[in-house]
Amino acid sequence: MSLQADFDRATEDVKKLKTRPKDEELKEIYGLYKQAVIGDIDIACPALLDVKGRAKWEAWSFQKGLSKEDAMSAYISKAKELIEKYGI
């Protein structure tokens, strides 16, 4: 399968996890997803009071500079790790 097909399957599988992953795991997979789909972050940091938005922004910003292909590969690896840990 192609990298894109593996990535697409991993994104669907992550949605089927039996248990909600820890917040740190969710932030990591979110940042990798955004980097793989969009690339480097291109929006301003949310206001300090927007805790959820700021956490998402920081997770994506942490992946800045990673190529889309490397982000897809890292997402697939993290998805496999989460699937092994939480099951689908």
Contacts in CASP RR format, 6 or more apart in sequence:
PFRMAT RR
TARGET T0000
AUTHOR 0000-0000-0000
METHOD contacts of the structure
MODEL  1
MSLQADFDRATEDVKKLKTRPKDEELKEIYGLYKQAVIGDIDIACPALLD
VKGRAKWEAWSFQKGLSKEDAMSAYISKAKELIEKYGI
1 9 0 8 1.000
3 69 0 8 1.000
3 72 0 8 1.000
3 73 0 8 1.000
3 76 0 8 1.000
4 72 0 8 1.000
6 72 0 8 1.000
6 76 0 8 1.000
7 36 0 8 1.000
7 72 0 8 1.000
7 75 0 8 1.000
7 76 0 8 1.000
10 75 0 8 1.000
10 76 0 8 1.000
10 79 0 8 1.000
10 80 0 8 1.000
11 33 0 8 1.000
11 75 0 8 1.000
11 79 0 8 1.000
13 79 0 8 1.000
13 83 0 8 1.000
13 88 0 8 1.000
14 29 0 8 1.000
14 79 0 8 1.000
14 82 0 8 1.000
14 83 0 8 1.000
16 88 0 8 1.000
17 82 0 8 1.000
17 83 0 8 1.000
17 86 0 8 1.000
17 87 0 8 1.000
17 88 0 8 1.000
18 86 0 8 1.000
18 87 0 8 1.000
18 88 0 8 1.000
19 86 0 8 1.000
19 87 0 8 1.000
20 26 0 8 1.000
21 29 0 8 1.000
21 82 0 8 1.000
21 85 0 8 1.000
21 86 0 8 1.000
23 55 0 8 1.000
25 78 0 8 1.000
25 82 0 8 1.000
27 55 0 8 1.000
27 56 0 8 1.000
27 58 0 8 1.000
27 59 0 8 1.000
28 59 0 8 1.000
28 78 0 8 1.000
29 75 0 8 1.000
29 78 0 8 1.000
29 79 0 8 1.000
29 82 0 8 1.000
30 56 0 8 1.000
30 59 0 8 1.000
30 60 0 8 1.000
31 56 0 8 1.000
31 59 0 8 1.000
31 60 0 8 1.000
31 62 0 8 1.000
31 63 0 8 1.000
32 63 0 8 1.000
32 71 0 8 1.000
32 74 0 8 1.000
32 75 0 8 1.000
32 78 0 8 1.000
33 71 0 8 1.000
33 75 0 8 1.000
34 41 0 8 1.000
34 59 0 8 1.000
34 60 0 8 1.000
34 63 0 8 1.000
35 60 0 8 1.000
35 63 0 8 1.000
35 64 0 8 1.000
35 65 0 8 1.000
35 66 0 8 1.000
35 68 0 8 1.000
35 71 0 8 1.000
36 68 0 8 1.000
36 71 0 8 1.000
36 72 0 8 1.000
36 75 0 8 1.000
37 68 0 8 1.000
39 68 0 8 1.000
39 71 0 8 1.000
40 64 0 8 1.000
40 65 0 8 1.000
41 57 0 8 1.000
41 60 0 8 1.000
41 61 0 8 1.000
41 64 0 8 1.000
43 57 0 8 1.000
45 54 0 8 1.000
45 57 0 8 1.000
45 61 0 8 1.000
46 53 0 8 1.000
46 54 0 8 1.000
46 57 0 8 1.000
47 54 0 8 1.000
48 54 0 8 1.000
63 71 0 8 1.000
66 74 0 8 1.000
END
